[in-house]
Amino acid sequence: MKRASRSGVAAAAEGRDSPRSDAMVSDTVKRPRGNEQPSDEVLMELAISAAAGVRATTAPNPWVGCVVSKDGQQFVGATSRPGGPHAEIVALGKAGSAARGSTLVTTLEPCAHRGRTGPCTDAIVDAGVGRVVVGIRDPDAAVDGAGVKALGDAGIPVTVGVLESRVAEQLRAYRKHRITGRPYVVLKLAATLDGRIAAPDGSSRWITGPAAREEVHRLRAESDAVLVGAGTVARDDPALTVRLHDELPSGPSDQPLRVVLTKHLARDARAQPAIAYSGPLDDLLDELGGMGILQLLVEGGARVAYSFHHAGLVDRYVIYIAPVLLGGSDGIPLLEGSGAPSMSQAWRGQWRSVTRVGDDLRVEMDALGAWEGLA
Ligand SMILES: NC(=O)c1ccc[n+]([C@@H]2O[C@H](COP(=O)([O-])OP(=O)(O)OC[C@H]3O[C@@H](n4cnc5c(N)ncnc54)[C@H](OP(=O)(O)O)[C@@H]3O)[C@@H](O)[C@H]2O)c1
């Protein structure tokens, strides 16, 4: 999972992706009947599942899935931890001689350059793969069509765009990082149904139930950095670590980088070691992006959430809503500060999902990012 040290992570060396994505899943999949060879879509589904399994362990590289399919047999691979083999190499390794004449299906365009590992396109050509199917093109400047071209130049037919919107969504954080140089920003808060993130006395534990809280650890595990404000540290002193029952991080280096917006962070704060930052948020995102942070999870509180929202820096809002009413107007709101003076000036996002999580709801909303050409 994440890594990223205070001294900085080497800028992402191997990239991939495509700038188009629909927020909602729309692709359909035709399942094979009898002994029919699986369709490209079915194989891409397998590749997407494989990529999901390594979502938290590959950054600053993309989480990619690959399937080598031949004579009704499928060999599945996914991206290893940084420095290890890419998904294509893992799948080709499993396939061995069966790769000759096979169809190789990969969520992201294979790399054609030498990063910490050799070009995947060379390995694909050398293995004698007969045809390649790609979910999306890689927007990383080092790839950006070069992988598809290299395969085409070697005489291998390539189909691009299978389950494109699904793959683009799965690689959203990676795509934003490679297109803008900044992390994908997720703002997560837990609120009562009447929109309060804490009671008037500042207490907020616990608004939501154990299932929602477990999910937040998963969200942290997928994020390369986690950020809160000085107010939250003063009130709650959160550790901001990933604590998952089923898939524990393998060591301290697997924990997300912790960032606290403050001029001074107490040495004994539970969030230590952390970066204490008090400059412009735009500069912070540039800096984190340069460190290879693909996803930043902003966990509040109300004034920090307000700052990120008003600066237009949030890509996805993840709000857990509990069946709880504080029942007045004196609790702490989701965003603390002056808002739009009239409805006509209200900010509008786009719903992504509403999901029941234990006794709570998870509501996800996307900002239409200029980086996707949607704003
Ligand atoms: N339910 C939830 O999801 C949730 C999550 C987190 C927190 N909370 C609750 O929210 C409350 C804390 O919220 P809060 O609004 O008081 O504090 P906060 O948003 O956590 O921190 C705000 C403080 O951060 C510092 N800061 C530095 N740069 C900033 C920037 N660019 N924008 C905003 N702040 C910046 C400032 O302190 P300095 O002037 O000292 O630098 C500011 O007063 C607590 O009651 C906590 O329990 C709830």
Ligand as a Chemical Component Dictionary entry (heavy atoms), coordinates in Angstrom:
data_LIG
# 
_chem_comp.id                   LIG 
_chem_comp.type                 NON-POLYMER 
_chem_comp.pdbx_formal_charge   0 
_chem_comp.three_letter_code    LIG 
# 
loop_
_chem_comp_atom.comp_id 
_chem_comp_atom.atom_id 
_chem_comp_atom.alt_atom_id 
_chem_comp_atom.type_symbol 
_chem_comp_atom.charge 
_chem_comp_atom.model_Cartn_x 
_chem_comp_atom.model_Cartn_y 
_chem_comp_atom.model_Cartn_z 
_chem_comp_atom.pdbx_ordinal 
LIG N1  N1  N 0  -17.493 13.992 11.631 1  
LIG C1  C1  C 0  -16.368 14.103 10.970 2  
LIG O1  O1  O 0  -16.204 13.537 9.884  3  
LIG C2  C2  C 0  -15.262 14.938 11.539 4  
LIG C3  C3  C 0  -13.991 14.872 10.941 5  
LIG C4  C4  C 0  -12.984 15.670 11.449 6  
LIG C5  C5  C 0  -13.258 16.527 12.503 7  
LIG N2  N2  N 1  -14.510 16.549 13.057 8  
LIG C6  C6  C 0  -14.808 17.489 14.132 9  
LIG O2  O2  O 0  -14.617 18.803 13.624 10 
LIG C7  C7  C 0  -14.161 19.630 14.684 11 
LIG C8  C8  C 0  -12.884 20.304 14.228 12 
LIG O3  O3  O 0  -13.158 21.122 13.105 13 
LIG P1  P1  P 0  -12.574 22.572 13.017 14 
LIG O4  O4  O 0  -13.242 23.267 11.874 15 
LIG O5  O5  O -1 -12.646 23.173 14.379 16 
LIG O6  O6  O 0  -11.027 22.344 12.758 17 
LIG P2  P2  P 0  -10.207 21.794 11.514 18 
LIG O7  O7  O 0  -10.911 22.095 10.252 19 
LIG O8  O8  O 0  -9.795  20.400 11.795 20 
LIG O9  O9  O 0  -8.898  22.700 11.647 21 
LIG C9  C9  C 0  -8.990  24.054 11.373 22 
LIG C10 C10 C 0  -7.679  24.703 11.773 23 
LIG O10 O10 O 0  -6.627  24.250 10.914 24 
LIG C11 C11 C 0  -5.659  25.269 10.731 25 
LIG N3  N3  N 0  -5.482  25.552 9.304  26 
LIG C12 C12 C 0  -4.278  25.772 8.714  27 
LIG N4  N4  N 0  -4.430  25.987 7.412  28 
LIG C13 C13 C 0  -5.751  25.928 7.164  29 
LIG C14 C14 C 0  -6.524  26.087 5.978  30 
LIG N5  N5  N 0  -5.960  26.332 4.781  31 
LIG N6  N6  N 0  -7.863  25.975 6.072  32 
LIG C15 C15 C 0  -8.453  25.699 7.244  33 
LIG N7  N7  N 0  -7.767  25.533 8.399  34 
LIG C16 C16 C 0  -6.422  25.653 8.360  35 
LIG C17 C17 C 0  -6.201  26.480 11.482 36 
LIG O11 O11 O 0  -5.646  26.399 12.796 37 
LIG P3  P3  P 0  -4.406  27.314 13.208 38 
LIG O12 O12 O 0  -4.903  28.714 13.058 39 
LIG O13 O13 O 0  -4.151  26.896 14.619 40 
LIG O14 O14 O 0  -3.317  26.984 12.268 41 
LIG C18 C18 C 0  -7.689  26.195 11.600 42 
LIG O15 O15 O 0  -8.280  26.828 12.689 43 
LIG C19 C19 C 0  -13.959 18.743 15.888 44 
LIG O16 O16 O 0  -15.102 18.868 16.715 45 
LIG C20 C20 C 0  -13.898 17.357 15.312 46 
LIG O17 O17 O 0  -14.356 16.373 16.201 47 
LIG C21 C21 C 0  -15.505 15.788 12.585 48 
# 
loop_
_chem_comp_bond.comp_id 
_chem_comp_bond.atom_id_1 
_chem_comp_bond.atom_id_2 
_chem_comp_bond.value_order 
_chem_comp_bond.pdbx_ordinal 
LIG N1  C1  SING 1  
LIG C1  O1  DOUB 2  
LIG C1  C2  SING 3  
LIG C2  C3  SING 4  
LIG C2  C21 DOUB 5  
LIG C3  C4  DOUB 6  
LIG C4  C5  SING 7  
LIG C5  N2  DOUB 8  
LIG N2  C6  SING 9  
LIG N2  C21 SING 10 
LIG C6  O2  SING 11 
LIG C6  C20 SING 12 
LIG O2  C7  SING 13 
LIG C7  C8  SING 14 
LIG C7  C19 SING 15 
LIG C8  O3  SING 16 
LIG O3  P1  SING 17 
LIG P1  O4  DOUB 18 
LIG P1  O5  SING 19 
LIG P1  O6  SING 20 
LIG O6  P2  SING 21 
LIG P2  O7  DOUB 22 
LIG P2  O8  SING 23 
LIG P2  O9  SING 24 
LIG O9  C9  SING 25 
LIG C9  C10 SING 26 
LIG C10 O10 SING 27 
LIG C10 C18 SING 28 
LIG O10 C11 SING 29 
LIG C11 N3  SING 30 
LIG C11 C17 SING 31 
LIG N3  C12 SING 32 
LIG N3  C16 SING 33 
LIG C12 N4  DOUB 34 
LIG N4  C13 SING 35 
LIG C13 C14 SING 36 
LIG C13 C16 DOUB 37 
LIG C14 N5  SING 38 
LIG C14 N6  DOUB 39 
LIG N6  C15 SING 40 
LIG C15 N7  DOUB 41 
LIG N7  C16 SING 42 
LIG C17 O11 SING 43 
LIG C17 C18 SING 44 
LIG O11 P3  SING 45 
LIG P3  O12 DOUB 46 
LIG P3  O13 SING 47 
LIG P3  O14 SING 48 
LIG C18 O15 SING 49 
LIG C19 O16 SING 50 
LIG C19 C20 SING 51 
LIG C20 O17 SING 52 
# 
